[in-house]
Amino acid sequence: MERFTEIQQINSSIMFGDFTNDQLNSIIAAVKYRRNQLTNTSVRSLIPGVKVKFTNSRNGQTVIGSVSKVNRKFVIVDTGITRWRVPGNMLETV
């Protein structure tokens, strides 16, 4: 629960603080960097044949399939009917 409170404090200070545009750009760059690191870590942990699932952003349905190919940032997921090109950070192992 402490972590949630810390995040709320960070969000409040970003939204209502007196940061300059340059400072906000620096915060944005740090968040983008960390997201990129998380994506790379999750993609590196996948190998062809592993069962994964993700939520289709168009209709909200959960799609289950197996990893067909792992690229740098995207993973090809084969459901047996279709193949999806999915960002690595959207995938969860089943």
N, C-alpha and C positions, 0 to 999 in steps of 0.2 A: 504494500500500500504506500510505502514511502516513495517508491519510484514514481507512482502516479502523481503524488503531490509535487514532486520535483518537476515533472513534466508540465504540470499546470502552472507552476511558477515560471518556468522558462517561457512557455507560451504567453503568459500574461506580460512578462517583461519585454518580449518581442512585439506584441500587439500594442501595448500601451506605454512602452518605454520611449526614451528620447534618442534612439539610435539614428545615426546619420545614414544616408543612402549607401555610402561605402561600407559601413559596418554591417548593414543588412545584406549587401552583396556578399560579404565575407561569410556571413552565417549561411546564406543560401549555397555558396560554394562548398562549405563544410558538409552540409546535409547531402548534397548531390554526390560528393566524394564517398561518404559513408554508405549511401544507397548502392553505389557502384560496387563497393567492396562486398556488401552483403550479397548482391547478385552474383558476383564472381565466385564467392564461396559456395553458394547454393548450386551453381552450374557445375563447378568442379566436383561436387559430391555425386553427380548423376552419371550413370553409365548406361549404355544401350541395354534394353531388356527390363529395366527397373519399372515397376508399376507406379504411376503417379496420378494425381488428380489436380484439377484447377477449376475455377469458376468462370464460365463463359460470361464475358462482360456485356454481351448483347442481350441475353435473356436471363442471366442469373443462374442457369443450370450448372450443376457440377458435372464435369466431364472426366471420365476415367479412361486411361490408356497406358501404353508402355512407351518408354523412351526409345526412339528410333535412331536419332542422331543428336549429338551435342555440339553446338557451335559456340562461339565466344560468349554471346549474351542470350541467344535464343536456343530453345530446344525443340526438336521435331518430335511431336507426340502422335503415335498411331493408335487410333481407337478401334481399328478393324474396319471401319466404314470410311473414315476420313483421316487426314493428317493435319495436324495443327502446328503452327509455328508460334510457340509460347515463350514469353520472357521468363528466364530462369527463376526470378523472384516470385512468380505467381504459382509455382509448382510445389506440391506437397507429396511426399512419398506415401503410398498406401500400405 
